[in-house]
Amino acid sequence: MKTEICILCPYGIDPGLVSKASALAPGTVRVVIPPRDAEKAARYGANLIHTVEDLPPDEGQVALWLKEKILNWGSTVVLAPATVFMRNVMPRLAHHLKAGLTADCTQLQLEGEKLIQTRPAFGNSLMATIRTCSPIQMATVRTGVFPPEEKKILNPTVSREAFHLSEGSVTLRALLRDTEGAPLSQAEIVVAGGVGIGSREGFQKLERLANQWGGALAATRGAVDAGFAPYACQVGMTGVTVCPKVYLAVGISGAVQHLAGMSGSEKVIAVNSDPKAPIFDYADLGIVADWETVIDQLLEE
Ligand SMILES: Cc1cc2nc3c(=O)[nH]c(=O)nc-3n(C[C@H](O)[C@H](O)[C@H](O)COP(=O)(O)OP(=O)(O)OC[C@H]3O[C@@H](n4cnc5c(N)ncnc54)[C@H](O)[C@@H]3O)c2cc1C
């Protein structure tokens, strides 16, 4: 029996992930995507395309709905990009499907019907290879790790799915966005703040700069724990992974767990008042200064 790979991107396609799945299991790639991405899905190798819109912003409800769909389709490998939303959906879905889930993979292979999942462990110091024993194998994949490769599917099957739940009682009607601007994992410019920013108001200044540059705001775990920024902004081992063209690290010391999420950045600019801060070892450009002086100047420019 051919392994079918189902990719869940209900809020936006990850073309690289679809290309990778199509290389692993040609002709048996199913995707769940918003309608605007249907053409792209076929272009990168999906042949079973399900479009969905008006999903509730509630991860629990989305997971319950997807459970019914996946059991219906009989998919045995279920993948999703490691976005903040899907990182919250996938563990719930894995629980409903009694499936093993590997988070944050950077490489995937198929050996027969077994999915071989590779992911960094212990702060990126070694790579773990993981096989899942359950009949359904699930993984989230770091965004941007697989390059998109066109492989046009000429006659994909496209169907529209309606969100409907046969179980569940709590309804979340709306979710207010914590931040504006580009989605963090896909942003080309990231303005990141750490504990050195010192306050929520300080982060509002960083967010203004990120918006001016058409980029996204990010934070260290220290800053998130201090309540300066929402968890959705956290970059690092236990947050989002980013690969922007420019990463501006402001008031960030450069802990290994933070670097794990931003080491794929093309250029790193660091602003820190301590000339011995480890972040300077990773920066292409370092500015030893008080963060506010520098950011005020950049906002004026
Ligand atoms: C299991 C585990 C998982 C973790 N996961 C993550 C993760 O995903 N992401 C993450 O970020 N961290 C993570 N951490 C935490 C990590 O180890 C660090 O504690 C954290 O990254 C430090 O955040 P920071 O750089 O903001 O704070 P600090 O280390 O306190 O650094 C603050 C910096 O600000 C500078 N500064 C102070 N005042 C100013 C000023 N006025 N102007 C300019 N600079 C100034 C200081 O010189 C200092 O370098 C994890 C830790 C563990 C144990």
Ligand as a Chemical Component Dictionary entry (heavy atoms), coordinates in Angstrom:
data_LIG
# 
_chem_comp.id                   LIG 
_chem_comp.type                 NON-POLYMER 
_chem_comp.pdbx_formal_charge   0 
_chem_comp.three_letter_code    LIG 
# 
loop_
_chem_comp_atom.comp_id 
_chem_comp_atom.atom_id 
_chem_comp_atom.alt_atom_id 
_chem_comp_atom.type_symbol 
_chem_comp_atom.charge 
_chem_comp_atom.model_Cartn_x 
_chem_comp_atom.model_Cartn_y 
_chem_comp_atom.model_Cartn_z 
_chem_comp_atom.pdbx_ordinal 
LIG C1  C1  C 0 14.850 24.345 28.299 1  
LIG C2  C2  C 0 15.019 25.814 27.988 2  
LIG C3  C3  C 0 14.414 26.324 26.852 3  
LIG C4  C4  C 0 14.565 27.666 26.534 4  
LIG N1  N1  N 0 13.984 28.148 25.399 5  
LIG C5  C5  C 0 14.223 29.433 25.041 6  
LIG C6  C6  C 0 13.701 29.961 23.816 7  
LIG O1  O1  O 0 12.997 29.295 23.053 8  
LIG N2  N2  N 0 13.976 31.254 23.504 9  
LIG C7  C7  C 0 14.749 32.057 24.312 10 
LIG O2  O2  O 0 14.956 33.231 23.948 11 
LIG N3  N3  N 0 15.221 31.594 25.474 12 
LIG C8  C8  C 0 14.972 30.325 25.869 13 
LIG N4  N4  N 0 15.451 29.877 27.060 14 
LIG C9  C9  C 0 16.035 30.868 28.006 15 
LIG C10 C10 C 0 17.482 31.229 27.682 16 
LIG O3  O3  O 0 18.333 30.297 28.312 17 
LIG C11 C11 C 0 17.810 32.642 28.195 18 
LIG O4  O4  O 0 17.516 32.718 29.569 19 
LIG C12 C12 C 0 17.058 33.758 27.486 20 
LIG O5  O5  O 0 17.177 33.612 26.100 21 
LIG C13 C13 C 0 17.655 35.096 27.915 22 
LIG O6  O6  O 0 16.878 36.122 27.398 23 
LIG P1  P1  P 0 17.495 37.585 27.215 24 
LIG O7  O7  O 0 18.672 37.540 26.322 25 
LIG O8  O8  O 0 16.365 38.457 26.862 26 
LIG O9  O9  O 0 17.893 37.978 28.713 27 
LIG P2  P2  P 0 19.281 38.141 29.417 28 
LIG O10 O10 O 0 20.121 36.937 29.286 29 
LIG O11 O11 O 0 18.979 38.618 30.794 30 
LIG O12 O12 O 0 19.999 39.317 28.605 31 
LIG C14 C14 C 0 19.587 40.649 28.618 32 
LIG C15 C15 C 0 20.626 41.442 27.843 33 
LIG O13 O13 O 0 20.193 42.787 27.749 34 
LIG C16 C16 C 0 21.341 43.619 27.836 35 
LIG N5  N5  N 0 20.887 44.942 28.260 36 
LIG C17 C17 C 0 20.457 45.339 29.496 37 
LIG N6  N6  N 0 20.112 46.640 29.492 38 
LIG C18 C18 C 0 20.327 47.080 28.234 39 
LIG C19 C19 C 0 20.155 48.340 27.612 40 
LIG N7  N7  N 0 19.658 49.411 28.270 41 
LIG N8  N8  N 0 20.476 48.474 26.295 42 
LIG C20 C20 C 0 20.976 47.425 25.606 43 
LIG N9  N9  N 0 21.172 46.198 26.151 44 
LIG C21 C21 C 0 20.835 46.020 27.459 45 
LIG C22 C22 C 0 22.232 42.942 28.821 46 
LIG O14 O14 O 0 23.601 43.337 28.659 47 
LIG C23 C23 C 0 22.014 41.459 28.489 48 
LIG O15 O15 O 0 22.981 40.990 27.559 49 
LIG C24 C24 C 0 15.309 28.529 27.385 50 
LIG C25 C25 C 0 15.909 27.999 28.533 51 
LIG C26 C26 C 0 15.778 26.654 28.830 52 
LIG C27 C27 C 0 16.454 26.125 30.046 53 
# 
loop_
_chem_comp_bond.comp_id 
_chem_comp_bond.atom_id_1 
_chem_comp_bond.atom_id_2 
_chem_comp_bond.value_order 
_chem_comp_bond.pdbx_ordinal 
LIG C1  C2  SING 1  
LIG C2  C3  SING 2  
LIG C2  C26 DOUB 3  
LIG C3  C4  DOUB 4  
LIG C4  N1  SING 5  
LIG C4  C24 SING 6  
LIG N1  C5  DOUB 7  
LIG C5  C6  SING 8  
LIG C5  C8  SING 9  
LIG C6  O1  DOUB 10 
LIG C6  N2  SING 11 
LIG N2  C7  SING 12 
LIG C7  O2  DOUB 13 
LIG C7  N3  SING 14 
LIG N3  C8  DOUB 15 
LIG C8  N4  SING 16 
LIG N4  C9  SING 17 
LIG N4  C24 SING 18 
LIG C9  C10 SING 19 
LIG C10 O3  SING 20 
LIG C10 C11 SING 21 
LIG C11 O4  SING 22 
LIG C11 C12 SING 23 
LIG C12 O5  SING 24 
LIG C12 C13 SING 25 
LIG C13 O6  SING 26 
LIG O6  P1  SING 27 
LIG P1  O7  DOUB 28 
LIG P1  O8  SING 29 
LIG P1  O9  SING 30 
LIG O9  P2  SING 31 
LIG P2  O10 DOUB 32 
LIG P2  O11 SING 33 
LIG P2  O12 SING 34 
LIG O12 C14 SING 35 
LIG C14 C15 SING 36 
LIG C15 O13 SING 37 
LIG C15 C23 SING 38 
LIG O13 C16 SING 39 
LIG C16 N5  SING 40 
LIG C16 C22 SING 41 
LIG N5  C17 SING 42 
LIG N5  C21 SING 43 
LIG C17 N6  DOUB 44 
LIG N6  C18 SING 45 
LIG C18 C19 SING 46 
LIG C18 C21 DOUB 47 
LIG C19 N7  SING 48 
LIG C19 N8  DOUB 49 
LIG N8  C20 SING 50 
LIG C20 N9  DOUB 51 
LIG N9  C21 SING 52 
LIG C22 O14 SING 53 
LIG C22 C23 SING 54 
LIG C23 O15 SING 55 
LIG C24 C25 DOUB 56 
LIG C25 C26 SING 57 
LIG C26 C27 SING 58 
# 
